[in-house]
Amino acid sequence: MKLLLGTTNKGKLIEVQAALQGLPLEILSPREFKIQEDPVEVGTTFVENAEQKARFYFERGHLPTLADDSGILVETLKEELGLHTRRWGAGKDATDAEWIAHFLERMKNEENRRARFVCVLAFVAAEGHVSFFEGHCEGTITETLEAEYLPGLPLSACFKPEGSEKVFSALSLEEKEKYSHRGRALALFREFLSVAIKEADTLQP
């Protein structure tokens, strides 16, 4: 089965590929379809934005497509981030280093460092039907970056999930799958896809 991952974020591509490893999939990216446009995100929820991205790439790649919308909700910053996480602060065109430097400076004098990551995956099947898979992770923002991070995921170096002594990016991919919002959503998607693949196999003559 061919699956198009509707993202140009290198860090997300690595995490999704690791989470789906072992399934009979050929995972493709927008680059392989020479899709250079970006989807317009005008939804008011993570679900709406995830579906917009998935349908955008589905319409251009003509393959079953998986896309995500994710963000962080920081208690002390109220509604400043969330749906607008990557576009917040230093802006969507900022480098990872510029974005995270601005974020840490904004958090410098905040005592309440509680935060929550949210991820919604939207999967558009061959017939155009869409399914959703959601994951959450509670944790705290550290005062400094405590590890290197994958491209496109700078927050992973200063977010420590509940139950872990390490920030996201200091965990192995297997450990991160256990704790992270995206890992939990991907676990649900993997279960869904495994069943769908088995059912398809049983229908083969």
Summary of the structure (lengths in Angstrom):
residues: 205
radius of gyration: 17.2
end to end distance: 17.2
largest distance: 65.0
contacts: 656
relative contact order: 0.17
helix: 41%
strand: 21%
